């Protein structure tokens, strides 16, 4: 709970209590920090996610958890890929399994191969409570929204592209990219002498 005004704090605990699921909800007012630090014409996402990550790792360690499980789906992964490509100058996204930098907590994304539309239909069929993020969703001009629209437009013109792109992330060919740290281009040698 990041302290966003109007956040429906009761929904998740009520749902978990209904099924007898043990839980711990951490309250950190990162909302006030984000809105104070980020100018109104800039997006909150980068700072908000950093401020959320710290408490998640801290609480995981306090509760002696081996892993943090996040709900990112395949659409999130593709949007992040294009955000990094277009604005970060790198070919990277969020993996389904990651070990944090300190090497003590795994991060799992079990929905990494699930499409957002399919998850929405499943959540509706199961009558799961939906808790929107009104902090970032309320901002205009988000680059992530632009990536989402671009991918949706591509998918509408060429159905199946999202699935193909997700599969491509699992079939990387370093020798066909340009990263000298992943492939020894300077050390390439022919296997035989050319014919005279």
Buried (B, 14 or more C-beta within 10 A) or exposed (E): BBBBEEBEBEEBEEBBEEEEEEEEEEEBEBBEBBBEEBEEEEBBBEBBEEBBEEBBBEBBEEEEBEBBEBEBBBBBBBBBBBBBBEEEEEBEBBBBEBEBEEEEBBBBBEBBBBBBEEBEEEEEEEEEEEEEEEBBEEBEEBBBBBBBEBBEEBBEEEEEBBEEBBEEBEEEEEEEEEEEEEBEEEEEEEEEEEEE
